[in-house]
Amino acid sequence: MNILIKNTNVLSMVDDRIKKDNIYIVDGKISKIGKLEGFKSDRIIDGANHITMPAFINAHTHVAMSFFRNYGDDNELFTWLNDYIFPVEEKLTEEIVYYASLLSFAEMIKTGTSTFADMYFFEDQTIRALDKAKLRGQIARGLTSPDSDNFMIKECINLYEKYNGLNNRLEIAMGPHAVYTTDKDYLKKISEFAKEKNIPIHIHLSETKFENEECQKKYNQSPTEVFNECHIFDNRTIAAHGVYLSDNDIEILKEKNVSIVHNPSSNLKLSSGICDVSRLLGNGVNVALGTDSASSNNKQSMLKEIEIASLISKLKAADNLKAYEVLKMATINGAKALGIDDKVGTIEEGKCADLIMIDIDNINHIPENNLLASLCYSTYENDISYVFIDGDLLYENGKYTYLDIEDIKDHAKKLSEDLL
């Protein structure tokens, strides 16, 4: 389908300028930005009262945890995990994971997310849901030890061999959960498999002070040093959290080109601490943005993460992130973390048309003194009018193209009652 987004306020994320322009979409790609004579469009969208920008990239999620929303709240991480989450995860089924994934995807689409990186299990059901929702995703099977006969690793390899490369929207990764749920021998096995198949890695890293302290007691090393020794970072790696990192840790992450995923809402809610993003960026580490799960957040809205990341950086003058820097974390930095910055993350000719259109003709955006600041601090989720992925219009003025929301809600209510 040929689509013309006419006379819109374009924030390309190539730089911080917002300028009036036309965007021409042909066969899912951005064909032209500017003026194109004789363009035959199947659809014309008037973008005069909208900012059009790259869709958001949620670089750390556990999408099937949406049924645990508002469950086990107001606890620190390890109490939340051990007393609430781990026990109920034993009751998960394929049907639950499928509908819980769809529930998250509906929320993601509505709030402007086109791409996500997930770590969980029953991931074939999340992939099934992804295909229905038409999202773009990196899917990692969570891996923990003990793992009898490498069952979980084999499951991950089977996912890779079955799904990887089937379309340009799906990539399979390996997900060693954390330093406290694995051991060195297991991490080395994972790294070997990942290197052999060229599979990326998705991990949790230095989320809490307690995690770091226990790792030092066990190994006399930081979690970063353990992962590095086990060659995990020899593969393309995204590392969620990175709240407690030494200078040596940061040097390793920079050298190995590891991307940190900042999850401000989750870190605050679980009393984990605050990632020093400016310190990481200032040392050349790529920082993306993520929501974490709907249980530890409790939303899947990147707009919320953008605002909170901006605000908490003001707690320290040295870590005062500017609006454009945080918007980069939610777009092009996320694309770099997932190795897809040649496809998405900016509005450029030849890239995939993963776009959102944000309505600015409303009271919370008036007056238009600084639209970049308005995106960070003044935008509500309901301001998002259109969501495109590969030029496919998934969401338009409150209506979904591919998802039956009432069916998803009905199943979510019933299945979550049985689960909890």
Salt bridges, closest charged atoms under 4 A:
ASP15 OD2 - ARG17 NH2 2.89
GLU37 OE2 - LYS35 NZ 3.85
ASP73 OD1 - LYS269 NZ 2.48
GLU107 OE1 - ARG69 NH2 3.11
ASP149 OD2 - LYS154 NZ 3.21
GLU155 OE1 - ARG141 NE 2.69
GLU161 OE2 - LYS197 NZ 3.19
GLU171 OE2 - ARG236 NH2 2.67
GLU207 OE2 - HIS241 NE2 3.37
GLU214 OE2 - LYS217 NZ 3.26
GLU229 OE1 - LYS184 NZ 2.91
ASP234 OD2 - HIS231 ND1 3.13
ASP234 OD1 - LYS256 NZ 3.06
ASP247 OD1 - ARG279 NH2 2.90
ASP276 OD2 - LYS316 NZ 3.23
ASP292 OD1 - HIS60 NE2 3.51
ASP292 OD1 - HIS62 NE2 3.34
ASP292 OD2 - HIS241 NE2 3.49
GLU348 OE2 - LYS351 NZ 3.46
ASP354 OD2 - ARG136 NE 2.97
ASP383 OD2 - HIS365 NE2 3.21
ASP390 OD1 - ARG136 NH2 2.92
ASP390 OD2 - ARG169 NE 3.03
GLU396 OE2 - ARG43 NH2 2.49
GLU406 OE2 - LYS409 NZ 3.34
ASP407 OD1 - HIS411 ND1 3.25
ASP418 OD2 - LYS414 NZ 3.49
